[in-house]
Amino acid sequence: MTLSAIPDRVRVRAPGKINLFLEVGAVQPDGYHDVASVYQAVSLFEDLVATPADDFTVRVVGEDGLPVPGVPTDDRNLALRAARLVAREVGYLGGVHLDIRKAVPVAGGMGGGSADAAAALVACDALWGAGLTSPALQELAARLGADVPFALLGGSAVGTGRGDRLSPALARARFDWVVVSDDGGLPTPGVYTELDRLRARNRPDIAPEPTVPDVDPVVLQALRSGSPELLAGALRNDLQDAACALRPDLSATIAAGVAAGAVAALVSGSGPTVALLAADVEAARRLEHDLSAAGRRARHVYGPVTGAKVVTR
């Protein structure tokens, strides 16, 4: 491809996610855990614009347009790594500049960094006219992290293995959530380490069964039926106790959400974002209003939504 054939810019939006179900197996010899998860992509989006450049650079701002603390802009940035990966894969010798506007909480358990990486994969493929197939993009995504393939896929899906082996799950209806975030992130490796510590201390009470993690079929039934009440009874996150041990205030947030009318509440992924399931749209709006009035950073979102996609060129 010649430089003159490259479009001026490509814009991609990619969603954050909520783990509706997360069963974590025992730690493996390589230090990782097998999981069984049900993801739902929700309407909290990362916005990425890719433009041609001589090198690989990235700029990250929040919804207010200000720089986001704690997000690297060097080669530790997952979106930048994704761009370099596409360039190597297709033999592209130029570079790209990525402008990212973040809405998903940083280190919040909602997959914001993974959404950035998925957006970069799609944007660079479109910018350079590479024509990579969906399976090829999924394979690249799996190299970058366990949550990146789902950020590409979107919707609702079951994830097994490290969470990157995906099977779409049928969701017939919209589910309304209120997510409550704060400025203090929780690093995922630290939460898994705390889970292992708690399990070792409390064996055999909360030690994992010596089986491969599996998804409760009631979760999938709830998604098919569109029933928030049925889903509420099936929500599960094995990382929640560990996240609350590291951040005891999360338990108070969960209690406040239920007291304000949520039909169920759980920590999203490794936290510290708390996801509150609402009975319907109006209930979610009331919940968002009441928690915001009480000084919490609450936001109404819904799912499922589509995965990373080009929105303008």
N, C-alpha and C positions, 0 to 999 in steps of 0.2 A: 504494500500500500504506500502511495506517495502522500506527503504531508498535505498537498492540495486537496486530496480526497477525504481528509478528515473533517468532520463537522466542527463547528466552532465550540459547541458545548453539548453535553448530555446531562439531563437531570433525572435522578432516580429517587424514589421513595421506598423505604423498607420499614416494616413494622417491628415494634417490640412484641414481647410475648409474655404470657402467663403460663406457668406450669399448673395445670389443673390436677395433675396426679404425678407424684414423683416417688417411686420406690427405689431405694439405693441398696445395692448388694454389698457384700463384704469387699474390703480393699483387696486388690489383686497384686501379684508380685511386682508389677510395674508401677505400683503406687496409685493407679486409677481404680475407679469403681464402675462396675456395670450398673446400668439403671434401666428402669422401665418408666417412661414418661408419656403424658398426654399434654401436648402443647396447644395453645390457642393464640393465634396472632391477633393483636388488638390495635385499635385506632390511635396509637401513639407512635408517630413516625419520625424516623431519621430522614433528613433531606440532604442529598449529596449531589453536587454539580461537578462534573469532570470536564476539564478543558485541556487542550494540547499544551505541552511544555517540553523543555529540553531535559528536565530531570524529574524526579518523583518527590512531590511536596504535598503537604496537607495543612489546611487551616481548619480549626474546630471552634465553633461558637455555639452558645445556647440560643434559646428562642428570643432572648433579649438582645442578641447580636454581640454579646461580650464573650471573651475567651472563657473556656470551661476549665476550671482547675482539675488537675488529676488526670487529664487525658493527654498522653504523649503525642508529640507531633514529629517524632523521629521514626526510625525503622521499627520501634516497638508498636507503633500504631497498626492495628489489625487491618484497617482499610488500605493503608499504604502497602502492607505486605500482600494484600489481595491484588492490588494493581500490579505489583512486580511479578506476582505469580502468573497473571494473565499474559503479561508481556513476554515472560520466558516461554510460556506454553505456545504462543502463536508466533514467536520470533520477532516481536516488535522492538525496534531499536531506539525509539524515542522515549519520552516520559509523559507524565500527566500531573496536573495540579488538581487536588481534590478540595473542594469547599464543603464542609459538613456543618449543617445546622442541627443540633441535637435537641430532641424533645424527650427521649427515653432517659430515665435517671442513670447517672454514671455509677457503675458498680452497684446497681440496684436490684439485680436478680431478674431483670426483664430483657436481657440480651441485647442491650444497645450497641456494644462493640461488635457483636456478631451481625447485627443489622447493618452497621457501617460496612463491614467486610462484604456482606452479600450485595449491598448497593454498589460497592466498588467493582465487584466482579461483573455485574450487569452493565454498569456504566462504561467500563473499559472495553468490554466486548462490543458494545454498541458504538462507542467512540471510534474504535479502530476497525470497525467492520469485520471483526474476526469470525462471526457466524458460529460461535460455539453452541453445541446442542445443550439442551437441558441436562441430560446425563453428564456431559462433560463439565458443565458448571457445577453440578452437584459433587462431582469427584474433586474438583478444585476446592469447593467449600469445605468438604470433609477434611482436607489437609490443614485447614486454618483453625478449626475448632468444632466442638460437638454441636453447638447451637447454630452455626452458620448455615448448614443445609436447610434447617427449618425456616430461617429468615428468607431464604430463596423461595421455598415452597409456599409458606403462608397457610391460611385456612386453619384447620385443626388436624392434628396428626399424632400418631403413636411413634415414639422414638425408643429404640432399644440399643443394646450394646453400650457404647459411650453416649448414646442419645442421638447418634447421627444416622442410624439405620431407620428410615422413615416409611411409614405406611399412612396414607391419608385416612382421616376419620370423617365420616359423614356427620355434618351438623346441619340440621334442617332449619334452625332458627337463630336469631340474634340473642346473644347474652350480654347483659349490661353489667359493668363493673365500675367500681370507684377504686383507684389506686392512690395510696397515700405514701408519699416519698419524703425524704429529708436529705440533708447535705452529707451525712456520714455514710459512706459506702462500706460494704463488706466484701473483702476479696474472696472469691469462690474457693480457692485452695484452703484458706484458713477455716472456712465453714466445714469443709469435708474433714479436715484434720480434727476439728472439735467434735464432729459426729463420731469419728473413730475413737476419740478419747472417751466420750460419753458411753459408747457401746462397750468399750473395754472395762470401764468402771462399773457398769450396771449389768454385765453378763450374769445370767442368761436373759434378763428381763427384756432388754431392747436389742439384743444382738440379732443380726439378720439371719433368717432361715438359710440353711445351706442349699439353696436352690437358686435358679436363675430368676432375677426379678421379673415380675409380670404385672400387667395392667388389670385392675379390677374391671370386669365387663360392665358393671353398673355405670361407670363413667361414660363408656361408649353408648350405652342405652340412653343415658340422660342427654347426650349430644344429639342423638337421633330423634328423641322425643321433643327436644326443645324445652324441657322442664327445668327451671332454676331450682325448684324444690328437690327434685331427684338428684340433680348435680350437687346440691349443697351437702347431701348426705354422703357423697362419694369422694369429695375433695380430700387430697392427702399430700403431704410433703414431708418426707423423712428428714429433710434438712431443717425443718422448722425449730425443733428443740435446740439444735446446735446454734442456729441464728439467734434465738431468743436468749441462750446462755451467754453469747457474746454481746448481745444488745438487749438487756432486760426491758428496755422501754418498748420493744416491739409487742410484748404481751399486753401492755396498756393500750397500744394502738388497736390491736385486735379486739380487745374488750370494748373500747370506745366505738368501734365500727359496728359491732353487734348491738350495742346499746342504742345506737342511732338508727337501727333498722335493717342492717345487712342480714341476709338470710344465711350467710356463711362468710368466714374470713380465713385467710391463710397467708403465710409469708410466700412471696413469689420467688421461686427458685432458691438461690442462696441468700436472698434478702439484700438490703433491709426493707425494700418496698413491700407494703402489705396490700393484698388484693381483696377487695370486698365485693361479694356477689350480691347483686340487687334483684328484687323480684321482677322489675320491669323498668322501662325508661324513666317514668315519673319517680319511682322510688329511688333510682340512681341519682336523679337531679336533686331530690330532697336530701339524700345522704351526702352528696358533694357539698351542698349549701351548708348543712348543719356542721359538718366537720371543718369546713373552711372557716365558718364563723367562730368555731372553737379554737382557731389558730393552727390547724393542721393543713398541710399541703396536699389537698385532695383534688382529684381530677376524674371526671366521668369519661370512661372509654367503653367501647363495645367490640365484640368479636363474633365470629371470625372475619378477618379481612384478608385480602390477597397479599402475597409475598412481594419481594423486591421487584419493581417494574419501572420502566422508563415512563416518565410523565410528560416531558417536553424534550425537544432537541434544540 
